[in-house]
């Protein structure tokens, strides 16, 4: 498969990301609620598509909830689960492989279905990754995946912005930059998918305080790996100020704080001649005036 050239695009430290994910493996079950929920929602969307996908690839499998759902589908024959962290790959369903979503090691037209639950927001070259995914699909094969959207952790981002500005006189990326749903849809089309669709859900999780939220993010393997992040330990005064700002602005009546997770769903098909195509300009057989029951006139 041809590999896209992502030039100097480096936003995320992928080596550090792999370390975070490997450390998260042992106790991931205690923090897996979001991945499990999203995997279930993807499986429900697949249930609405009345056709089998015999050979499937699950990218960024985590501990394998989506893969197990794929194996239960009618017509399933084989599943390959991959993850950047070998520990996660070993926990997954079907055959497993440690693989990087930025450099897929598969021949073109290898799979009928490619899925990815909560992994692609960490790739440095999302357009290139989507091109590779489309290339791995057989004609009329389906890709369905999810990633965090730009509304994710907006409360935490705001709290640290206020705290760092007040205490340290400057800011560093505390929350990773995420794409928005309109751009995600455009990237699907740019990658060559037919019938591309992007939509989003908001999931709100409540925590006792900021420290509980940050422990959960670490347990998910979702800690910050932005290349421009401030290295070393965060100033304790900054953390305390961020916690206070978060609570002051967003606390609920019961004292807990909400954390927003925006989940973007991406769906696209590998092109095939049988798929519905838009009409050519000027090919319509019915005039709008006839439909409305009015006379057509010049303006």
C-alpha positions as a Markdown table, in Angstrom:
| # | Residue | x | y | z |
|---|---|---|---|---|
| 1 | Unk | 0.0 | 0.0 | 0.0 |
| 2 | Unk | 1.2 | 3.5 | -0.8 |
| 3 | Unk | 2.1 | 5.5 | 2.3 |
| 4 | Unk | 1.0 | 9.2 | 2.5 |
| 5 | Unk | 3.7 | 11.7 | 3.1 |
| 6 | Unk | 2.7 | 13.7 | 6.1 |
| 7 | Unk | 5.7 | 16.0 | 5.8 |
| 8 | Unk | 6.5 | 17.8 | 9.0 |
| 9 | Unk | 3.0 | 17.3 | 10.5 |
| 10 | Unk | 3.8 | 16.3 | 14.1 |
| 11 | Unk | 1.2 | 17.3 | 16.7 |
| 12 | Unk | 1.3 | 14.2 | 18.9 |
| 13 | Unk | 4.1 | 12.2 | 20.4 |
| 14 | Unk | 3.1 | 8.8 | 19.2 |
| 15 | Unk | 5.9 | 7.0 | 21.2 |
| 16 | Unk | 4.7 | 8.6 | 24.4 |
| 17 | Unk | 1.1 | 7.7 | 23.4 |
| 18 | Unk | 2.1 | 4.0 | 23.1 |
| 19 | Unk | 3.7 | 4.2 | 26.6 |
| 20 | Unk | 0.5 | 5.7 | 28.0 |
| 21 | Unk | -1.6 | 3.0 | 26.4 |
| 22 | Unk | 0.6 | 0.2 | 27.5 |
| 23 | Unk | 0.5 | 1.5 | 31.1 |
| 24 | Unk | -3.3 | 1.7 | 30.9 |
| 25 | Unk | -3.7 | -2.0 | 29.9 |
| 26 | Unk | -3.6 | -3.6 | 33.3 |
| 27 | Unk | -6.4 | -1.6 | 34.9 |
| 28 | Unk | -8.3 | -0.5 | 31.8 |
| 29 | Unk | -11.4 | -2.3 | 32.8 |
| 30 | Unk | -11.9 | 0.3 | 35.6 |
| 31 | Unk | -11.9 | 3.1 | 33.0 |
| 32 | Unk | -13.4 | 1.4 | 29.9 |
| 33 | Unk | -16.9 | 2.8 | 30.2 |
| 34 | Unk | -16.5 | 5.3 | 27.3 |
| 35 | Unk | -14.9 | 2.9 | 24.9 |
| 36 | Unk | -17.4 | 0.2 | 25.7 |
| 37 | Unk | -20.3 | 2.6 | 25.2 |
| 38 | Unk | -19.0 | 3.8 | 21.8 |
| 39 | Unk | -18.3 | 0.3 | 20.7 |
| 40 | Unk | -21.9 | -0.6 | 21.5 |
| 41 | Unk | -23.2 | 2.4 | 19.5 |
| 42 | Unk | -21.0 | 1.4 | 16.5 |
| 43 | Unk | -22.4 | -2.1 | 16.7 |
| 44 | Unk | -25.9 | -0.8 | 16.7 |
| 45 | Unk | -25.2 | 1.3 | 13.6 |
| 46 | Unk | -23.9 | -1.8 | 11.9 |
| 47 | Unk | -27.1 | -3.7 | 12.8 |
| 48 | Unk | -29.0 | -1.1 | 10.7 |
| 49 | Unk | -27.0 | -2.2 | 7.6 |
| 50 | Unk | -28.6 | -5.4 | 6.3 |
| 51 | Unk | -25.6 | -7.1 | 4.8 |
| 52 | Unk | -22.7 | -9.3 | 6.0 |
| 53 | Unk | -19.0 | -8.2 | 6.2 |
| 54 | Unk | -17.1 | -11.5 | 6.3 |
| 55 | Unk | -13.5 | -10.1 | 6.8 |
| 56 | Unk | -13.1 | -7.2 | 9.3 |
| 57 | Unk | -10.3 | -5.1 | 10.6 |
| 58 | Unk | -10.7 | -3.3 | 14.0 |
| 59 | Unk | -8.1 | -0.5 | 14.4 |
| 60 | Unk | -7.2 | 0.8 | 17.8 |
| 61 | Unk | -9.1 | -2.1 | 19.4 |
| 62 | Unk | -8.3 | -1.3 | 23.1 |
| 63 | Unk | -9.5 | -4.4 | 25.1 |
| 64 | Unk | -11.7 | -5.7 | 22.2 |
| 65 | Unk | -15.3 | -4.8 | 22.9 |
| 66 | Unk | -16.1 | -3.8 | 19.3 |
| 67 | Unk | -14.3 | -6.8 | 17.9 |
| 68 | Unk | -16.4 | -9.2 | 20.0 |
| 69 | Unk | -19.5 | -7.5 | 18.7 |
| 70 | Unk | -18.2 | -8.0 | 15.1 |
| 71 | Unk | -17.6 | -11.7 | 15.7 |
| 72 | Unk | -21.3 | -12.1 | 16.7 |
| 73 | Unk | -22.6 | -10.6 | 13.5 |
| 74 | Unk | -24.2 | -13.0 | 10.9 |
| 75 | Unk | -21.8 | -13.8 | 8.0 |
| 76 | Unk | -18.7 | -13.1 | 10.0 |
| 77 | Unk | -15.6 | -15.1 | 8.9 |
| 78 | Unk | -12.5 | -13.5 | 10.1 |
| 79 | Unk | -11.4 | -10.6 | 12.4 |
| 80 | Unk | -8.0 | -8.9 | 12.8 |
| 81 | Unk | -7.7 | -6.6 | 15.8 |
| 82 | Unk | -4.8 | -4.1 | 16.0 |
| 83 | Unk | -3.7 | -1.6 | 18.5 |
| 84 | Unk | -0.6 | 0.7 | 19.0 |
| 85 | Unk | -0.2 | -1.0 | 22.4 |
| 86 | Unk | 0.7 | -4.7 | 22.2 |
| 87 | Unk | -1.0 | -5.3 | 25.6 |
| 88 | Unk | -4.3 | -4.2 | 24.2 |
| 89 | Unk | -3.9 | -6.1 | 21.0 |
| 90 | Unk | -3.4 | -9.3 | 23.0 |
| 91 | Unk | -6.7 | -8.7 | 24.9 |
| 92 | Unk | -8.7 | -8.2 | 21.7 |
| 93 | Unk | -10.9 | -10.6 | 19.8 |
| 94 | Unk | -9.9 | -12.6 | 16.7 |
| 95 | Unk | -6.3 | -12.5 | 15.4 |
| 96 | Unk | -4.3 | -9.7 | 16.8 |
| 97 | Unk | -1.4 | -7.5 | 15.7 |
| 98 | Unk | 0.5 | -4.5 | 17.1 |
| 99 | Unk | 0.1 | -1.8 | 14.4 |
| 100 | Unk | 0.3 | 2.0 | 14.0 |
| 101 | Unk | -2.8 | 3.6 | 12.4 |
| 102 | Unk | -0.4 | 6.0 | 10.6 |
| 103 | Unk | 1.3 | 3.2 | 8.7 |
| 104 | Unk | -1.1 | 0.4 | 8.0 |
| 105 | Unk | 0.8 | -2.8 | 6.9 |
| 106 | Unk | -2.0 | -4.3 | 4.8 |
| 107 | Unk | -2.4 | -5.0 | 1.1 |
| 108 | Unk | -5.0 | -3.0 | -0.9 |
| 109 | Unk | -8.5 | -4.4 | -0.9 |
| 110 | Unk | -7.9 | -6.8 | 2.1 |
| 111 | Unk | -11.1 | -6.2 | 4.1 |
| 112 | Unk | -14.9 | -5.9 | 3.8 |
| 113 | Unk | -15.2 | -3.8 | 6.9 |
| 114 | Unk | -12.8 | -1.5 | 8.9 |
| 115 | Unk | -13.8 | -0.2 | 12.3 |
| 116 | Unk | -12.1 | 2.1 | 14.7 |
| 117 | Unk | -13.4 | 3.1 | 18.2 |
| 118 | Unk | -11.8 | 6.1 | 19.9 |
| 119 | Unk | -8.3 | 5.9 | 18.4 |
| 120 | Unk | -8.0 | 8.1 | 15.3 |
| 121 | Unk | -8.0 | 11.4 | 17.2 |
| 122 | Unk | -4.3 | 10.7 | 18.0 |
| 123 | Unk | -3.0 | 10.3 | 14.5 |
| 124 | Unk | -0.8 | 13.2 | 13.2 |
| 125 | Unk | -2.1 | 12.9 | 9.6 |
| 126 | Unk | -5.8 | 12.1 | 9.7 |
| 127 | Unk | -6.3 | 12.7 | 6.0 |
| 128 | Unk | -3.5 | 10.2 | 5.2 |
| 129 | Unk | -4.8 | 7.7 | 7.7 |
| 130 | Unk | -8.3 | 7.8 | 6.1 |
| 131 | Unk | -6.8 | 7.3 | 2.6 |
| 132 | Unk | -5.0 | 4.2 | 3.9 |
| 133 | Unk | -8.2 | 2.9 | 5.5 |
| 134 | Unk | -10.0 | 3.4 | 2.2 |
| 135 | Unk | -7.3 | 1.6 | 0.3 |
| 136 | Unk | -7.5 | -1.5 | 2.6 |
| 137 | Unk | -11.2 | -1.9 | 1.8 |
| 138 | Unk | -12.6 | -4.0 | -1.0 |
| 139 | Unk | -14.9 | -2.3 | -3.4 |
| 140 | Unk | -18.2 | -1.5 | -1.6 |
| 141 | Unk | -16.5 | -2.1 | 1.7 |
| 142 | Unk | -17.5 | 0.0 | 4.7 |
| 143 | Unk | -15.5 | 2.1 | 7.1 |
| 144 | Unk | -17.2 | 3.2 | 10.4 |
| 145 | Unk | -15.2 | 4.8 | 13.2 |
| 146 | Unk | -15.2 | 7.3 | 16.0 |
| 147 | Unk | -12.9 | 9.9 | 17.4 |
| 148 | Unk | -13.1 | 12.8 | 19.9 |
| 149 | Unk | -14.4 | 16.0 | 18.6 |
| 150 | Unk | -13.5 | 19.6 | 19.3 |
| 151 | Unk | -16.1 | 20.0 | 22.2 |
| 152 | Unk | -14.3 | 17.3 | 24.2 |
| 153 | Unk | -13.0 | 18.4 | 27.6 |
| 154 | Unk | -13.9 | 22.0 | 26.9 |
| 155 | Unk | -14.4 | 22.6 | 30.6 |
| 156 | Unk | -10.9 | 21.3 | 31.5 |
| 157 | Unk | -9.4 | 23.3 | 28.7 |
| 158 | Unk | -11.0 | 26.5 | 29.9 |
| 159 | Unk | -10.0 | 25.9 | 33.6 |
| 160 | Unk | -6.3 | 25.4 | 32.8 |
| 161 | Unk | -6.3 | 28.4 | 30.5 |
| 162 | Unk | -7.5 | 30.6 | 33.3 |
| 163 | Unk | -5.1 | 29.0 | 35.9 |
| 164 | Unk | -2.0 | 29.1 | 33.8 |
| 165 | Unk | -2.6 | 32.7 | 32.6 |
| 166 | Unk | -3.0 | 33.9 | 36.2 |
| 167 | Unk | -0.2 | 31.9 | 37.8 |
| 168 | Unk | 2.4 | 31.2 | 35.1 |
| 169 | Unk | 1.9 | 34.1 | 32.7 |
| 170 | Unk | 1.4 | 31.9 | 29.7 |
| 171 | Unk | -0.3 | 28.7 | 28.5 |
| 172 | Unk | 0.7 | 25.4 | 27.1 |
| 173 | Unk | -1.6 | 22.7 | 25.4 |
| 174 | Unk | -3.2 | 20.9 | 28.3 |
| 175 | Unk | -5.9 | 19.3 | 26.2 |
| 176 | Unk | -5.2 | 17.9 | 22.8 |
| 177 | Unk | -6.6 | 19.7 | 19.7 |
| 178 | Unk | -9.5 | 17.7 | 18.2 |
| 179 | Unk | -11.2 | 18.1 | 14.8 |
| 180 | Unk | -14.8 | 19.3 | 14.3 |
| 181 | Unk | -17.6 | 17.3 | 12.7 |
| 182 | Unk | -17.8 | 19.4 | 9.5 |
| 183 | Unk | -14.1 | 19.1 | 8.8 |
| 184 | Unk | -14.2 | 15.4 | 9.6 |
| 185 | Unk | -16.9 | 14.9 | 6.9 |
| 186 | Unk | -14.8 | 16.9 | 4.4 |
| 187 | Unk | -11.8 | 14.7 | 5.2 |
| 188 | Unk | -13.8 | 11.5 | 4.4 |
| 189 | Unk | -14.7 | 12.9 | 1.0 |
| 190 | Unk | -11.1 | 14.1 | 0.4 |
| 191 | Unk | -9.9 | 10.6 | 1.2 |
| 192 | Unk | -12.0 | 9.1 | -1.6 |
| 193 | Unk | -14.9 | 7.6 | 0.3 |
| 194 | Unk | -18.3 | 7.3 | -1.3 |
| 195 | Unk | -21.4 | 8.4 | 0.5 |
| 196 | Unk | -19.5 | 10.0 | 3.4 |
| 197 | Unk | -21.3 | 10.9 | 6.6 |
| 198 | Unk | -20.1 | 12.5 | 9.7 |
| 199 | Unk | -22.2 | 13.2 | 12.8 |
| 200 | Unk | -21.7 | 13.6 | 16.5 |
| 201 | Unk | -23.0 | 12.8 | 19.9 |
| 202 | Unk | -22.3 | 14.6 | 23.2 |
| 203 | Unk | -21.6 | 12.4 | 26.3 |
| 204 | Unk | -21.4 | 14.1 | 29.7 |
| 205 | Unk | -19.7 | 12.3 | 32.6 |
| 206 | Unk | -19.7 | 13.8 | 36.1 |
| 207 | Unk | -16.8 | 13.6 | 38.6 |
| 208 | Unk | -16.3 | 14.5 | 42.2 |
| 209 | Unk | -13.5 | 16.9 | 41.2 |
| 210 | Unk | -10.8 | 17.6 | 38.6 |
| 211 | Unk | -8.4 | 15.1 | 40.1 |
| 212 | Unk | -10.9 | 12.3 | 39.6 |
| 213 | Unk | -11.3 | 13.3 | 36.0 |
| 214 | Unk | -7.6 | 13.4 | 35.4 |
| 215 | Unk | -7.1 | 10.0 | 37.0 |
| 216 | Unk | -9.8 | 8.6 | 34.6 |
| 217 | Unk | -8.1 | 10.1 | 31.6 |
| 218 | Unk | -4.8 | 8.5 | 32.6 |
| 219 | Unk | -6.6 | 5.2 | 33.1 |
| 220 | Unk | -8.1 | 5.4 | 29.6 |
| 221 | Unk | -4.6 | 6.0 | 28.1 |
| 222 | Unk | -5.8 | 9.5 | 27.1 |
| 223 | Unk | -3.3 | 11.7 | 28.8 |
| 224 | Unk | -1.9 | 14.7 | 26.9 |
| 225 | Unk | 0.8 | 13.8 | 24.4 |
| 226 | Unk | 0.9 | 17.1 | 22.5 |
| 227 | Unk | 4.5 | 17.7 | 21.3 |
| 228 | Unk | 4.4 | 21.3 | 22.7 |
| 229 | Unk | 3.1 | 20.3 | 26.1 |
| 230 | Unk | 4.9 | 21.6 | 29.1 |
| 231 | Unk | 7.3 | 18.9 | 30.3 |
| 232 | Unk | 7.9 | 17.9 | 33.9 |
| 233 | Unk | 5.5 | 18.2 | 36.8 |
| 234 | Unk | 2.8 | 20.8 | 36.7 |
| 235 | Unk | 3.0 | 23.5 | 39.3 |
| 236 | Unk | 0.8 | 22.5 | 42.2 |
| 237 | Unk | -0.6 | 26.0 | 42.5 |
| 238 | Unk | -1.7 | 25.8 | 38.8 |
| 239 | Unk | -3.5 | 22.5 | 39.4 |
| 240 | Unk | -5.3 | 23.8 | 42.5 |
| 241 | Unk | -6.3 | 27.0 | 40.7 |
| 242 | Unk | -7.6 | 25.0 | 37.7 |
| 243 | Unk | -9.6 | 22.8 | 40.0 |
| 244 | Unk | -11.1 | 25.9 | 41.7 |
| 245 | Unk | -11.9 | 27.6 | 38.4 |
| 246 | Unk | -13.5 | 24.4 | 37.0 |
| 247 | Unk | -15.7 | 24.0 | 40.1 |
| 248 | Unk | -16.6 | 27.7 | 40.2 |
| 249 | Unk | -17.7 | 27.8 | 36.6 |
| 250 | Unk | -19.2 | 24.4 | 36.0 |
| 251 | Unk | -20.2 | 22.7 | 39.3 |
| 252 | Unk | -23.6 | 21.1 | 39.4 |
| 253 | Unk | -26.1 | 21.6 | 42.3 |
| 254 | Unk | -24.8 | 18.4 | 43.9 |
| 255 | Unk | -21.2 | 19.7 | 43.8 |
| 256 | Unk | -20.0 | 17.3 | 41.1 |
| 257 | Unk | -18.4 | 18.6 | 37.9 |
| 258 | Unk | -19.4 | 17.7 | 34.3 |
| 259 | Unk | -16.9 | 16.7 | 31.7 |
| 260 | Unk | -18.0 | 16.8 | 28.0 |
| 261 | Unk | -16.9 | 14.2 | 25.5 |
| 262 | Unk | -17.9 | 14.8 | 21.9 |
| 263 | Unk | -17.9 | 11.6 | 19.9 |
| 264 | Unk | -17.7 | 12.1 | 16.1 |
| 265 | Unk | -18.9 | 9.2 | 14.0 |
| 266 | Unk | -17.4 | 8.7 | 10.5 |
| 267 | Unk | -19.0 | 6.5 | 7.9 |
| 268 | Unk | -17.9 | 6.0 | 4.3 |
| 269 | Unk | -17.8 | 3.3 | 1.6 |
| 270 | Unk | -15.1 | 2.2 | -0.8 |
| 271 | Unk | -16.4 | 3.3 | -4.2 |
| 272 | Unk | -18.2 | 0.7 | -6.3 |
| 273 | Unk | -20.2 | 1.0 | -9.6 |
| 274 | Unk | -23.4 | -0.2 | -7.9 |
| 275 | Unk | -23.6 | 2.7 | -5.5 |
| 276 | Unk | -26.0 | 5.5 | -5.8 |
| 277 | Unk | -24.5 | 8.5 | -7.6 |
| 278 | Unk | -25.6 | 12.2 | -7.8 |
| 279 | Unk | -27.4 | 13.3 | -10.9 |
| 280 | Unk | -25.5 | 15.2 | -13.5 |
| 281 | Unk | -26.4 | 18.9 | -13.7 |
| 282 | Unk | -29.2 | 19.4 | -16.2 |
| 283 | Unk | -30.4 | 15.8 | -16.1 |
| 284 | Unk | -33.6 | 16.4 | -14.2 |
| 285 | Unk | -36.8 | 15.3 | -16.0 |
| 286 | Unk | -39.3 | 17.3 | -13.9 |
| 287 | Unk | -39.5 | 21.1 | -13.7 |
| 288 | Unk | -39.9 | 22.8 | -10.3 |
| 289 | Unk | -42.7 | 24.9 | -11.7 |
| 290 | Unk | -44.7 | 21.7 | -12.6 |
| 291 | Unk | -44.3 | 20.4 | -9.0 |
| 292 | Unk | -45.5 | 23.7 | -7.5 |
| 293 | Unk | -48.3 | 24.0 | -10.0 |
| 294 | Unk | -47.3 | 27.5 | -11.2 |
| 295 | Unk | -46.3 | 29.0 | -14.5 |
| 296 | Unk | -42.6 | 29.4 | -15.3 |
| 297 | Unk | -41.5 | 32.9 | -16.1 |
| 298 | Unk | -38.3 | 34.9 | -16.6 |
| 299 | Unk | -36.9 | 37.0 | -13.9 |
